[in-house]
Amino acid sequence: MYLSDKPNYFLIQSLLDSLLQDLRWFIDPPDGTKEHPATTCLELWLAHPNFTSGQYYIDPNQGSSADSLLVHCEFTTMPKTCLPPLSPEVPGRVWLMDSGTNNTFHWLSSMEEGFQFDYPGADVVQMRFLRLNSRVVSQNVSYSCHTGSKQGSVEREVKFLADTQRQSYLGALRDCVPDDELNGAIESVFQFESEDLLMLPLRDLAVFGNSDLSGGFGFTIGPVCFS
């Protein structure tokens, strides 16, 4: 008897489990509640194409629903699963004033009352399965000047720490300057999108310091979206 003539029980069991899961999906599709979460917002949209964008529960690893995540589902042409940061607002202030070091990057997390960006419920396991079910990841960060100021002409480099903790995005922002007439731009947006799903979400940011101190400004960290 050839080896190929013997039944592959492991393969048979895997196929049966897959068919059973598909059957359950058609008989009792997920509805986005904590008790019956979907794997992703795309799966929820496929089950309920008439659902509107909003907050729903997902469980990427499809284990116990106890560790399901409350996310924002954006039901556009390409449905997105979006996880908001715990603290999206980085308060406007006069950065670098007390840094004591010039010509170097100053990470937000290393400054007084600083922090890294956390995403509630997004543990290592859930993020791994969410990435397995996604092709593209994106995230936006808004940069704004204090009230009474606008973006000037002097540029300053800024870094955004990737989720790998080893890589960073490099960009440039314009220093904020006083503006009594308020006739200049006060806000701009950094947009990030990658097929390398390990790059996002962002975890920290750093502003380059030099002898020319910047006026007050802040950042708003947007949700990270998988699709």
C-alpha positions in Angstrom: 0.0 0.0 0.0 1.3 3.4 -0.9 1.5 6.1 1.7 -0.9 8.3 -0.4 -3.5 5.6 -0.1 -3.8 6.1 3.6 -6.4 8.6 4.7 -5.0 11.9 6.1 -7.1 12.2 9.2 -5.6 15.6 10.1 -6.5 17.0 6.8 -10.0 15.6 6.9 -10.5 17.0 10.4 -9.3 20.4 9.3 -11.6 20.4 6.3 -14.6 19.4 8.5 -13.8 22.1 11.0 -13.6 24.7 8.2 -16.9 23.6 6.8 -18.5 23.6 10.2 -17.3 27.2 10.8 -18.7 28.3 7.4 -22.0 26.6 8.1 -22.3 28.3 11.5 -21.5 31.7 9.8 -24.5 31.2 7.4 -26.9 29.9 10.0 -26.0 32.4 12.8 -23.9 35.2 11.4 -22.0 37.6 13.7 -23.9 40.8 14.7 -21.1 42.9 16.2 -22.2 42.5 19.8 -19.8 41.4 22.6 -21.5 38.1 22.8 -21.4 37.5 19.0 -18.5 39.5 17.6 -17.2 39.3 14.0 -13.6 38.5 13.0 -13.2 41.9 11.4 -15.5 44.8 10.2 -15.3 43.4 6.7 -16.8 40.1 7.9 -19.5 42.0 9.7 -20.3 44.0 6.6 -20.5 40.9 4.5 -23.0 39.4 7.0 -25.0 42.7 7.3 -24.4 44.9 4.3 -27.1 47.3 5.5 -25.2 48.1 8.8 -24.0 51.7 9.1 -20.6 52.9 10.3 -20.2 52.9 14.1 -18.9 51.0 17.1 -19.0 47.2 17.1 -17.2 44.3 18.7 -14.8 42.1 16.9 -12.7 39.1 18.0 -9.9 38.5 15.4 -8.7 35.3 17.1 -12.3 33.9 17.3 -11.6 32.4 20.7 -13.6 33.4 23.8 -15.7 36.5 23.2 -14.4 37.7 26.6 -11.4 39.3 24.9 -13.4 40.9 22.0 -12.5 44.4 21.0 -14.8 47.5 20.7 -13.7 49.1 17.5 -15.1 51.6 15.0 -16.2 50.0 11.7 -16.0 52.3 8.7 -18.3 50.8 6.1 -17.1 52.5 3.0 -16.2 50.9 -0.4 -13.4 49.1 1.4 -14.7 48.4 5.0 -12.1 49.3 7.7 -11.5 48.1 11.2 -10.4 51.1 13.2 -8.8 51.1 16.7 -8.7 54.4 18.5 -5.7 55.3 20.8 -6.4 55.5 24.6 -5.2 59.1 24.7 -5.5 60.7 21.2 -4.7 64.2 22.3 -1.2 65.4 22.8 -1.8 68.7 24.5 -0.5 71.9 22.9 2.4 73.4 24.7 5.7 75.1 24.1 7.7 72.0 23.4 11.4 71.8 24.0 11.5 74.8 26.4 12.8 72.7 29.2 14.5 70.0 27.2 18.0 71.2 28.1 19.5 69.5 24.9 19.7 71.0 21.5 20.2 69.4 18.0 18.5 66.1 18.9 15.1 64.5 18.8 13.0 64.6 22.0 10.5 61.8 22.3 7.1 62.5 23.8 7.3 59.6 26.1 10.6 60.9 27.7 9.2 64.3 28.4 7.5 65.4 31.6 3.9 64.0 31.7 4.7 62.3 28.4 3.4 58.9 27.3 3.4 56.3 24.5 0.3 55.6 22.4 -1.7 52.6 23.6 -4.7 51.0 22.0 -7.2 49.4 24.4 -7.6 45.7 24.1 -5.1 45.4 21.2 -2.9 42.8 22.7 -0.3 40.8 20.8 -2.5 37.9 19.9 -5.5 39.9 18.7 -3.2 42.2 16.6 -1.5 39.2 15.0 -4.9 37.7 13.9 -6.2 41.1 12.8 -3.1 41.5 10.6 -3.6 38.0 9.1 -7.1 39.1 8.0 -6.0 42.5 6.5 -4.0 43.7 3.5 -3.5 47.5 4.3 -3.1 49.6 7.4 -3.4 53.4 7.7 -3.4 56.1 10.3 -3.5 59.9 10.4 -2.0 62.4 12.8 -3.1 66.0 12.9 -0.6 68.8 13.9 -2.0 72.1 15.1 -0.8 75.4 16.5 -2.0 77.1 19.7 -4.9 79.5 19.5 -3.6 82.8 18.3 -0.7 81.4 16.2 -0.2 79.9 12.8 2.4 77.8 10.9 5.4 79.9 9.9 8.1 79.3 7.3 10.7 77.5 9.5 10.6 73.7 9.3 11.4 71.3 12.0 11.9 67.5 11.7 9.5 65.1 13.4 9.7 61.3 13.9 6.8 58.9 14.4 7.8 55.6 16.1 6.4 52.5 14.3 4.8 49.5 16.1 8.0 47.5 15.5 9.7 49.9 18.0 12.7 49.8 15.7 11.6 51.9 12.7 10.3 55.4 12.4 8.7 57.6 9.9 10.5 60.9 9.3 8.5 64.1 8.4 8.7 67.9 8.7 6.4 70.4 10.4 6.4 74.2 10.4 7.1 76.0 13.6 4.1 77.9 15.0 4.5 81.7 15.2 2.2 84.4 16.7 -0.4 85.6 14.3 -2.9 88.4 15.3 -4.8 88.3 12.0 -5.1 84.5 11.9 -4.6 84.4 8.1 -2.3 81.4 7.9 -2.7 77.6 8.2 -3.0 76.4 11.8 -3.4 72.7 11.2 -1.9 70.0 8.9 -2.2 66.3 8.7 0.4 63.5 8.4 -1.0 60.5 6.6 0.5 57.0 6.9 -0.5 53.9 4.8 1.4 50.7 4.4 1.1 47.1 3.2 3.7 46.3 5.8 1.1 45.7 8.6 3.8 45.7 11.3 4.5 49.4 10.9 1.3 50.7 12.4 -0.1 51.7 14.9 2.2 54.5 15.8 3.6 54.3 19.3 5.5 57.6 20.0 6.6 60.8 18.3 9.7 63.0 18.6 10.3 66.6 17.7 13.8 67.9 16.7 15.1 70.6 19.1 17.5 73.4 18.3 18.3 76.9 19.5 15.1 78.3 17.9 12.3 77.4 20.3 9.0 76.6 18.7 5.7 78.2 19.8 3.0 76.1 21.3 1.6 73.2 19.3 0.0 69.8 19.7 -1.0 66.6 18.0 -4.1 64.5 17.6 -3.5 60.8 17.0 -6.1 59.3 14.8 -7.3 55.6 14.9 -5.3 52.9 13.2 -7.4 51.3 10.5 -7.0 47.8 9.0 -8.6 46.8 5.7 
